[in-house]
Amino acid sequence: MGLLTARPTSASFSTEDPCFIDTTERPDWQSLFGNNQPIKLEIGFGMGDFLIEMAVREPDSHFIGIDFSQEGILKLLARIKQLQLKNIRVAHGDVRKKIPLLFRDGELDTIFINFPDPWPRKRHLKRRLIKPGFVNLLARKLAPEGRVYLATDSAPYAHEILEYFNADALFQNMNRVSGFHGDRDNLPKTKYEKSFIYAGDKIHYLAYFRRVVAGPDSLAGKLHNKEPVKKEETHAPERLAGEAKSNDDILIEKFKNAEAQAKDACDLKQVADNLAEAGDKEWARKVYRKTEEKAQDSLDFNWLAYSVSEALSDKIWAGEIYQKAEEKAETSLDLNWLAYSISETLSNREWTRKLFKKAENTPGNIRELCDLADSVAETFGDRKWALRIYEKAESEAQEHAEFLELADSILKRLGDKKWAARVYKKAEDKAEDSSDLHSLVECLCDKLGDLEWTRKVYSKAENLAKDSNDFCGLAESLCKNPGNKEWAVKLYKEAEAQAETGNSGDLRNLADSLCENIGDLEWAKKIYQKAEEKAKTFYEFRWLAECLCGNIGNLEWAKRVYRKAENKAKDPSDISRLKNSMREKLGSDSEL
């Protein structure tokens, strides 16, 4: 069950709350907070769990949260009031505009960016928050030696973020070997983060510090721009000869260390799960008990109950924990997940039905309502109940993405093309740009088979297209859906004209598309040459070399570009990624 992708809107929002910042002028933070303690910013705080936890942990620091979700802002303000926190302020809007307004250069001590929207579809990549210009903006607003902490569950986005930050001369990666961190012990986990960890998904953590602007050979540069000192690892005393550890001893020691180092319910449950899988159910039971004591929210209790039921086959204890999960449930999604889990583990249909009804009566977003309707239909086969939830979702939907999501769900779950078409029309009416319409036409063509409507929406999308990515994406889609190659070539030419004023990546993406969709290698080569001329950074040269290998098979050209990438490498992790790329694409990294 995912989340709807979201983006800033132009709608204004304000609320009469002393912790809400509504200003067109830069605040005097020292006067506002009454002192000059460090200012720490979270970009996109969601429901505010992370921000609240940090403010409680660090009462002497000041925290600012910026988000464009009105629902999230109101919930956060209510919690701030409930907890009587004095060190948080909240702002609404697009962070790309708010940050320059709210903060002077060098004013921020720390910036947190937890799970920015990855916008996974190719046509939406331009909507991603973290781009080179935004990275440079953060560098300007951070104080020397200030920190940026990032987390994402999207591997492609994680590597893109890594490249952009590594390429900025003002940032230094705090793990220069691999570029990523396995975890971040010093920071609380967000609810969103825990949901991925519980599901066994990998999270990519990155951390950077702001370099001091000084010559690299100066004393200041040497003192401040060195890597942070890593904690020394402590090792147990070496055993005497003949006392080599057995595999069981090593495993037991590993589990003991993991249990001792666990910081929260999420960590402890992982330890207990591993113990149960290793066959030590009694030890696992003890750690599950600790987990129950540490559990804080419905998600913690829900996943714990699932493990207790499945790993220990203890349905009674699992039921008791599920009861705690229900008491802690705050959202429709919490209740939906809980109902589904209880249905799977306890087969308690009466309890499941009760939870689904509670979820239906709990305010939620359109995705949550669609997920709930799907769960009801799948669990009980109750089409009428699902239909009622979909009707509620339609009455509450307001934005293009919500109507599009709803129409897709209605079509998939109910097979009602007439109703879906009506909702798709609402999505069309709410479309704000070319990429919105691009998303719609693929649904109209693939799912409804309405080619006439599809062509009309393509024309509207072309009229709204603004940049190379818009034109290129539409051309790709035209090649695959109506199969109108002549129209596609026209759009590719417009994409090329737009890319001339863009960056190396715009040209590279266009050339890639030409190779893949119309097979015009000569045209692609010309554009790759332009991309090489515009390339400036390590990642631009490396990505270009990979495309030259994969799309046109020109290995000699690729080698020359790889060498340019090598000259731009800044960290050992850059060299490592370069070598891996060359081994994969060329079969050797001997050129380095």
C-alpha positions in Angstrom: 0.0 0.0 0.0 1.8 3.1 -1.2 1.3 6.7 -0.9 0.1 9.1 -3.6 2.8 11.2 -5.1 2.4 14.8 -4.2 3.8 18.1 -5.2 3.6 21.7 -4.1 0.5 23.6 -5.0 0.0 27.3 -5.6 -2.9 27.4 -3.1 -2.2 29.7 -0.1 -2.7 28.5 3.4 -2.6 30.1 6.8 -3.8 29.4 10.3 -3.9 31.4 13.5 -1.3 29.5 15.6 1.7 31.0 17.3 3.9 28.2 16.0 2.9 28.8 12.3 5.1 31.1 10.3 3.2 33.1 7.7 5.4 35.9 6.5 6.7 37.4 3.3 9.8 38.7 5.1 12.8 36.9 6.6 12.1 36.2 10.3 14.5 37.2 13.1 14.8 33.7 14.6 16.8 34.9 17.6 14.0 37.3 18.6 11.3 34.7 17.7 12.9 32.0 19.9 14.5 34.3 22.5 18.0 33.0 22.0 20.6 32.1 19.5 20.6 28.3 19.7 21.2 26.1 16.5 18.4 26.1 13.9 17.6 22.8 12.3 15.3 22.3 9.4 13.2 19.3 8.2 12.1 19.5 4.6 8.8 17.6 4.1 7.9 16.5 7.6 4.7 14.5 6.7 2.8 14.0 9.9 5.6 15.5 12.0 6.7 12.4 14.0 10.4 12.9 13.3 10.3 16.7 14.0 8.4 16.2 17.3 10.9 13.5 18.5 13.9 15.6 17.6 12.4 18.7 19.4 11.8 16.6 22.5 15.3 15.1 22.4 17.0 18.5 21.9 15.2 21.1 23.8 18.1 23.6 23.3 17.9 23.4 19.5 15.3 25.1 17.4 13.4 23.2 14.7 11.7 24.5 11.6 9.5 22.3 9.5 8.4 23.1 5.9 5.7 21.1 4.1 2.9 21.8 1.6 0.4 19.4 3.1 -2.3 21.4 5.0 -3.4 18.2 6.8 0.1 17.4 8.0 0.7 21.0 9.2 -2.6 21.1 11.2 -1.8 17.7 12.8 1.7 18.8 13.7 0.5 22.1 15.2 -2.0 20.2 17.3 0.7 17.9 18.7 3.0 20.8 19.4 0.3 22.4 21.4 -0.5 19.1 23.2 3.1 18.6 24.2 3.7 22.3 24.9 6.8 22.4 22.8 8.4 25.8 22.5 11.2 25.0 20.0 9.3 24.2 16.8 8.0 26.5 14.1 6.1 25.4 11.0 5.8 26.9 7.5 3.7 26.0 4.5 4.8 26.1 0.9 7.3 25.0 -1.7 10.7 24.6 0.0 12.5 25.8 -3.1 10.8 29.2 -2.5 10.5 29.1 1.2 14.2 28.4 2.1 15.6 31.5 0.4 12.8 33.6 2.1 13.2 32.2 5.6 16.9 31.8 6.1 20.1 33.8 5.6 23.1 32.2 4.1 25.0 30.2 6.7 22.1 30.3 9.2 21.2 26.6 9.4 23.0 24.1 11.6 21.4 20.9 10.2 19.0 19.9 7.4 16.9 16.7 7.4 15.3 15.3 4.2 13.4 12.1 5.0 12.0 10.1 2.1 11.5 12.8 -0.5 9.0 11.8 -3.2 11.0 9.6 -5.7 8.6 10.3 -8.6 9.4 6.9 -10.1 7.9 7.4 -13.5 10.3 8.7 -16.1 8.0 11.5 -17.2 7.9 12.8 -13.7 11.6 12.8 -12.9 11.8 16.5 -13.4 9.5 16.9 -10.4 12.1 15.4 -8.0 13.1 17.9 -5.3 16.8 17.1 -5.2 18.6 18.6 -8.2 22.0 20.3 -8.5 20.5 23.8 -8.1 18.7 22.7 -4.9 21.8 21.1 -3.5 23.7 24.3 -4.0 20.9 26.3 -2.3 21.2 24.0 0.8 25.0 24.5 0.8 24.6 28.3 0.9 22.1 28.2 3.7 24.1 25.8 5.9 26.7 27.1 8.3 30.3 25.8 7.8 30.5 22.2 9.2 26.7 22.1 9.1 25.1 18.7 8.3 22.6 17.3 5.9 21.0 13.9 6.6 18.9 12.2 3.9 17.0 8.9 3.6 15.1 7.2 0.8 13.8 3.8 0.0 14.3 4.3 -3.8 17.7 3.0 -5.0 17.7 4.9 -8.3 16.9 8.2 -6.4 19.5 7.4 -3.7 22.2 7.1 -6.3 21.1 10.2 -8.1 21.2 12.1 -4.8 24.6 10.8 -4.1 25.9 12.0 -7.4 24.4 15.5 -7.0 25.8 16.0 -3.5 29.2 14.5 -4.3 29.5 16.8 -7.3 29.0 20.0 -5.2 32.3 21.4 -4.1 30.8 22.7 -0.8 29.7 19.3 0.4 31.7 16.4 1.7 30.3 12.9 2.0 30.6 11.6 5.5 31.3 8.1 4.2 33.8 8.6 1.4 34.3 4.9 0.9 30.8 3.7 -0.1 28.9 7.0 0.0 26.0 5.4 2.0 25.4 4.6 5.6 23.9 1.3 6.8 21.8 3.1 9.4 21.8 6.3 11.5 21.9 5.5 15.2 21.6 9.1 16.3 18.3 9.9 14.7 14.7 8.6 15.4 12.9 6.5 12.8 9.9 8.0 11.0 6.7 5.9 10.8 7.2 5.8 7.1 10.8 4.5 7.6 9.6 1.8 10.0 7.1 0.6 7.5 9.9 -0.2 5.1 12.1 -1.8 7.7 9.3 -4.0 8.9 8.6 -5.0 5.3 12.2 -5.9 4.8 12.9 -3.2 2.3 16.3 -1.5 2.0 16.7 2.1 3.1 19.5 4.2 1.7 21.0 6.7 4.2 23.3 9.6 3.2 25.1 12.2 5.3 27.1 15.3 4.3 28.8 18.1 6.0 29.3 21.6 4.7 32.9 22.4 3.9 34.6 25.5 5.2 35.4 27.8 2.3 39.2 27.9 2.6 42.0 26.9 0.4 42.6 23.1 0.6 46.2 23.7 1.7 45.3 26.3 4.3 45.3 25.4 8.0 41.5 26.1 8.2 40.9 23.8 5.2 42.9 21.0 6.7 41.3 21.3 10.1 37.7 21.6 9.0 37.4 19.7 5.8 38.8 16.4 7.0 36.5 13.5 7.4 34.6 13.2 10.8 36.5 11.0 13.2 35.0 7.6 13.3 34.4 5.9 16.6 37.0 3.2 17.3 35.7 -0.3 17.3 36.0 -2.2 20.5 37.1 -5.8 20.2 36.9 -8.6 22.7 40.3 -9.8 24.0 41.9 -12.4 21.7 41.4 -15.9 22.8 44.3 -18.1 23.6 45.4 -20.7 21.2 43.1 -23.7 21.2 40.1 -21.5 22.2 38.8 -20.7 18.8 35.2 -19.8 18.8 32.7 -22.2 17.4 30.1 -21.0 14.8 27.4 -21.2 17.6 29.5 -19.0 19.9 30.0 -16.5 17.1 26.3 -16.4 16.3 25.3 -16.1 20.0 27.7 -13.2 20.4 26.3 -11.5 17.3 22.8 -11.8 18.6 23.8 -10.5 22.1 25.5 -7.5 20.5 22.5 -6.8 18.3 20.1 -7.0 21.3 22.3 -4.7 23.4 22.6 -2.2 20.6 18.9 -2.1 19.6 17.4 1.3 20.1 13.7 0.8 19.6 10.9 -1.7 19.0 11.8 -1.9 15.3 15.4 -2.9 16.0 14.4 -5.4 18.7 11.8 -7.1 16.6 14.4 -7.7 13.9 16.6 -9.3 16.5 13.8 -11.5 17.7 12.8 -12.5 14.2 16.3 -13.6 13.5 16.5 -15.6 16.7 13.3 -17.3 15.9 14.5 -18.1 12.4 17.8 -19.5 13.9 15.7 -21.8 16.1 16.0 -20.2 19.6 12.3 -19.6 20.3 12.8 -19.0 24.0 15.3 -16.3 23.5 13.2 -14.8 20.7 10.2 -14.8 23.1 12.2 -12.7 25.6 13.2 -10.2 23.0 9.7 -10.0 21.7 8.6 -9.1 25.3 11.2 -6.3 25.2 9.8 -5.2 21.9 6.3 -5.0 23.3 7.6 -2.7 26.1 9.3 -0.5 23.6 6.5 -0.3 21.0 5.1 3.1 20.5 2.5 3.1 17.8 0.0 0.9 15.9 2.6 0.0 13.3 5.0 -1.3 16.0 2.3 -3.4 17.7 0.8 -4.7 14.4 4.1 -6.0 13.1 5.1 -7.4 16.5 1.8 -9.3 16.7 2.3 -10.7 13.2 5.7 -12.0 14.2 4.5 -13.5 17.5 1.7 -15.3 15.6 3.9 -16.6 12.8 7.3 -17.2 14.5 6.0 -18.4 17.8 2.5 -19.6 16.8 1.2 -17.9 19.9 -2.2 -16.7 18.8 -3.4 -15.6 22.2 -0.4 -13.3 22.8 -0.7 -12.0 19.3 -4.4 -11.2 19.9 -3.4 -9.2 23.0 -0.8 -7.2 21.0 -3.3 -6.6 18.2 -5.6 -5.1 20.7 -2.9 -2.6 21.7 -2.4 -1.9 18.0 -6.0 -1.1 17.6 -5.9 1.3 20.6 -2.9 3.1 19.1 -4.4 3.3 15.5 -4.7 6.9 14.4 -5.3 6.7 10.7 -7.5 4.9 8.2 -4.3 3.2 6.9 -3.3 2.0 10.4 -6.7 0.3 10.7 -6.7 -1.1 7.2 -3.2 -2.6 7.7 -4.3 -4.0 11.1 -7.5 -5.6 9.8 -5.6 -7.2 6.9 -2.9 -8.6 9.4 -5.6 -10.0 11.7 -7.4 -11.6 8.8 -4.1 -13.2 7.7 -2.9 -14.5 11.1 -5.9 -15.0 13.3 -8.6 -15.5 10.6 -10.9 -13.4 12.8 -13.4 -12.2 10.3 -15.6 -10.4 12.8 -12.7 -8.3 14.2 -11.5 -7.7 10.7 -14.9 -6.4 9.6 -15.1 -4.1 12.6 -11.7 -2.6 11.8 -12.6 -2.1 8.2 -15.7 -0.2 9.3 -13.6 1.9 11.7 -11.2 2.7 8.8 -14.1 3.7 6.6 -15.3 6.2 9.2 -11.8 7.6 9.9 -10.7 10.5 7.7 -8.1 9.5 5.1 -6.7 10.5 1.7 -7.9 9.1 -1.6 -5.2 6.5 -1.8 -6.2 5.2 1.7 -9.8 4.9 0.6 -8.8 3.1 -2.6 -6.7 0.7 -0.6 -9.5 0.2 1.9 -12.0 -0.6 -0.9 -9.5 -3.1 -2.4 -9.0 -4.8 1.0 -12.7 -5.1 1.6 -13.3 -6.6 -1.8 -10.4 -8.9 -1.5 -11.1 -10.1 2.1 -14.9 -10.3 2.0 -15.8 -10.2 -1.7 -18.2 -7.5 -0.7 -18.7 -5.5 -4.0 -21.4 -3.2 -2.6 -19.2 -2.2 0.4 -16.3 -1.5 -1.9 -18.5 0.5 -4.2 -19.7 2.6 -1.3 -16.1 3.4 -0.4 -15.1 4.3 -4.0 -18.1 6.6 -4.1 -16.9 8.3 -1.0 -13.5 8.7 -2.5 -14.9 10.2 -5.7 -16.9 12.8 -3.6 -13.7 13.8 -1.7 -11.2 13.8 -4.6 -9.9 17.2 -5.7 -6.7 16.8 -7.6 -5.7 15.2 -10.9 -3.6 12.4 -9.2 -6.4 11.5 -6.9 -8.9 11.1 -9.7 -6.4 9.2 -11.8 -5.6 6.8 -8.9 -9.3 6.3 -8.2 -10.2 5.6 -11.8 -7.4 3.0 -12.1 -8.6 1.3 -8.9 -12.3 1.2 -10.0 -11.3 -0.3 -13.3 -9.0 -2.9 -11.7 -11.3 -3.9 -8.8 -14.8 -3.4 -10.3 -14.2 -3.6 -14.0 -16.6 -0.7 -14.4 -15.3 1.1 -17.6 -18.2 3.6 -17.7 -17.6 4.8 -14.2 -13.8 4.8 -14.7 -14.2 6.9 -17.8 -16.2 9.5 -15.9 -13.5 9.7 -13.3 -10.7 9.9 -15.9 -12.6 12.9 -17.4 -12.4 14.6 -14.0 -8.7 13.8 -13.9 -8.3 15.4 -17.4 -10.1 18.5 -16.2 -7.8 18.8 -13.2 -4.6 18.3 -15.1 -2.1 21.1 -14.5 0.7 20.3 -17.0 1.8 18.1 -19.8 3.0 15.3 -17.6 -0.4 15.1 -15.9 -2.0 14.6 -19.3 0.7 12.2 -20.4 -0.1 10.0 -17.4 -3.8 10.1 -18.4 -3.4 9.2 -22.1 -1.6 5.9 -21.3 -4.6 4.9 -19.1 -7.1 5.9 -21.8 -5.2 3.9 -24.4 -4.1 0.9 -22.5 -7.1 0.5 -20.1 -10.1 1.9 -22.0 -8.8 1.5 -25.6 -10.3 4.9 -26.5 -8.0 6.0 -29.3 -10.0 9.1 -30.2 -10.0 10.4 -26.7 -6.3 9.5 -26.4 -5.4 11.5 -29.5 -7.2 14.6 -28.2 -5.4 14.4 -24.9 -2.1 14.0 -26.6 -2.8 17.2 -28.5 -3.6 19.0 -25.3 -0.4 17.6 -23.7 1.7 18.8 -26.6 0.2 22.3 -26.3 1.1 22.3 -22.6 4.6 20.9 -23.1 7.3 23.3 -21.9 10.7 21.5 -22.0 12.7 18.8 -23.5 11.5 16.2 -21.0 7.8 16.9 -21.8 8.3 16.6 -25.6 10.5 13.6 -25.3 8.1 11.8 -23.0 5.2 12.4 -25.3 7.2 11.2 -28.3 8.1 8.0 -26.5 4.5 7.4 -25.6 3.3 8.0 -29.2 5.8 5.4 -30.4 4.3 2.8 -28.1 0.6 3.6 -27.9 -1.1 4.9 -31.1 2.1 4.1 -32.9 2.2 7.5 -34.7 5.9 7.7 -35.6 5.6 10.8 -37.7 4.0 12.7 -34.9 6.7 11.3 -32.5 9.5 12.5 -34.8 8.0 16.0 -34.8 8.0 16.0 -31.0 11.6 14.7 -30.8 12.7 17.6 -33.0 11.0 20.0 -30.6 12.6 18.2 -27.7 16.0 18.7 -29.3 15.4 22.4 -29.7 14.5 22.7 -26.1 17.4 20.5 -24.9 19.9 22.9 -26.6 19.3 25.4 -23.8 19.2 22.6 -21.1 21.9 20.5 -19.5 23.9 17.5 -20.5 21.3 15.2 -19.0 18.5 16.5 -21.1 20.5 15.8 -24.2 21.6 12.4 -23.0 18.0 11.4 -22.2 16.8 12.5 -25.6 19.5 10.5 -27.4 18.7 7.4 -25.2 15.0 7.8 -26.3 15.9 8.1 -30.0 17.9 4.9 -29.8 15.2 2.9 -27.9 12.1 4.1 -29.7 12.9 4.9 -33.3 16.4 3.4 -33.7 17.9 6.5 -35.3 21.5 6.0 -34.2 23.0 8.7 -36.3 20.6 11.3 -34.9 21.4 10.0 -31.4 25.2 10.2 -32.0 24.9 13.9 -32.8 23.0 14.6 -29.6 25.4 12.5 -27.5 28.2 14.7 -28.9 26.3 17.8 -27.7 25.7 16.1 -24.3 29.5 15.5 -24.0 30.2 19.2 -24.8 27.8 20.3 -22.1 28.9 17.8 -19.4 30.8 19.2 -16.5 30.5 16.8 -13.6 31.7 13.3 -12.7 28.2 11.8 -12.9 27.4 13.5 -16.2 30.5 11.9 -17.9 29.9 8.5 -16.3 26.3 8.3 -17.2 27.1 9.4 -20.7 29.8 6.8 -21.1 27.3 4.1 -19.9 24.8 5.2 -22.6 27.5 5.2 -25.3 28.3 1.6 -24.4 24.7 0.3 -24.1 22.9 2.2 -26.8 25.3 2.7 -29.7 28.1 0.3 -28.7 30.9 2.8 -29.3 33.4 1.5 -26.7 36.3 3.7 -27.7 34.2 6.9 -27.4 32.9 5.5 -24.1 36.5 5.0 -22.8 37.4 8.6 -23.6 34.4 9.8 -21.7 35.1 7.5 -18.8 38.6 9.1 -18.5 36.9 12.5 -18.3 34.7 11.2 -15.5 37.9 10.0 -13.7 39.3 13.5 -13.8 36.2 14.8 -12.1 36.1 12.2 -9.3 36.2 13.6 -5.8 35.9 10.7 -3.4 37.0 7.1 -3.2 33.3 6.2 -3.6 33.4 8.0 -7.0 36.3 5.9 -8.2 34.6 2.7 -6.9 31.4 3.5 -8.8 33.5 4.3 -11.9 35.4 1.0 -11.8 32.2 -1.0 -11.3 30.6 0.8 -14.3 33.6 0.1 -16.5 33.7 -3.5 -15.5 30.0 -3.9 -16.3 30.1 -1.9 -19.6 33.6 -2.5 -20.9 34.5 -5.8 -19.2 37.5 -4.1 -17.6 38.5 -1.1 -15.5 42.1 -1.2 -16.7 41.8 2.2 -18.3 41.9 3.7 -14.8 
